[in-house]
Amino acid sequence: MHSPAAPSFAQRALRHPSFLIGALLSGLLAAAALLSLFWSPYPPAEIDIPNKLAPPSAAHWLGTDSLGRDLFSQLLVGAQNSIVVGVVAVGIGVLAGVALGALASARRGWVEELVMRFADFTFAFPALLTAIMLGAIYGPGLLTGIVAIGIFNVPVFARITRGAANAVWAREYVLASRAAGFGPWRITLDHVLPNIASVLIVQATISFATAILAEAALSYLGLGTQPPQPSWGRMLNEAQTQLFAAPMLAVWPGMAIALSVLGLNLMGDGLRDLLDPRLARRR
């Protein structure tokens, strides 16, 4: 008798509720950012004082803020900033962190020790502190926030890459490649990186969620995106003076941040289950 074929990745994904919910919420974030590139009900920075603090209506679907700006338009365009910060900041962490972690694992000895101590040193400067230092030198802004979050991501990916790569270096096929005379960089490219890709993908998804949350926090404190460019974090900052008069001003951006972070975290957890062979077999 033939044994039943193992379910494909797509089949397992469709049976994974966390992954499905996370993918749906993350898809809504991406769709909002994409839609805002071509359309929004109003220019997000357009001030209309006579219509300030207007309730939701056919003209303004989510109402307006204290300056009469359309909240739905601000939320749509604010999604762009979240996507840009997440992609660039995580990209910085992946490129620099994976390179350092792979170097530490391939060379070992004093090189590994130097890279790990560098990671420990960088961990002493969280994104907020780095943004404050960069803001004092170059001024606050979106680029400052991206660089600060990206720098924080570097030691995260360096540590994860080094730990996962060390496990791969102990495998028989890697030992066979070394016995065949292949150098550390050839082995790293051919065997190590492909076998730790799933770990890095999961971490990138979770770091994306962290980057969105960090950007909102920096913008809330005035260190991230600057006016008139919309930002969910700055919308929360501006809403705090109107909490009793118009509490929905804080609810909408707060929900956008919470659902985006929740979706990416759920998708990351789902990817971990789907890409891990041991967990995949249980399903």
Secondary structure, 3 states (H helix, E strand, C coil): CCCCCCCCHHHHHHCCHHHHHHHHHHHHHHHHHHHHHHCCCCCCCCCCHHHCCCCCCCCCCCCECCCCCEHHHHHHHHHHHHHHHHHHHHHHHHHHHHHHHHHHHHHCHHHHHHHHHHHHHHHCCCHHHHHHHHHHHHCCCHHHHHHHHHHHHHHHHHHHHHHHHHHHHCCHHHHHHHHCCCCHHHHHHHHHHHHHHHHHHHHHHHHHHHHHHHHHHHHHCCCCCCCCCCCHHHHHHHHHHHCCCCCHHHHHHHHHHHHHHHHHHHHHHHHHHHHCHHHHHHC
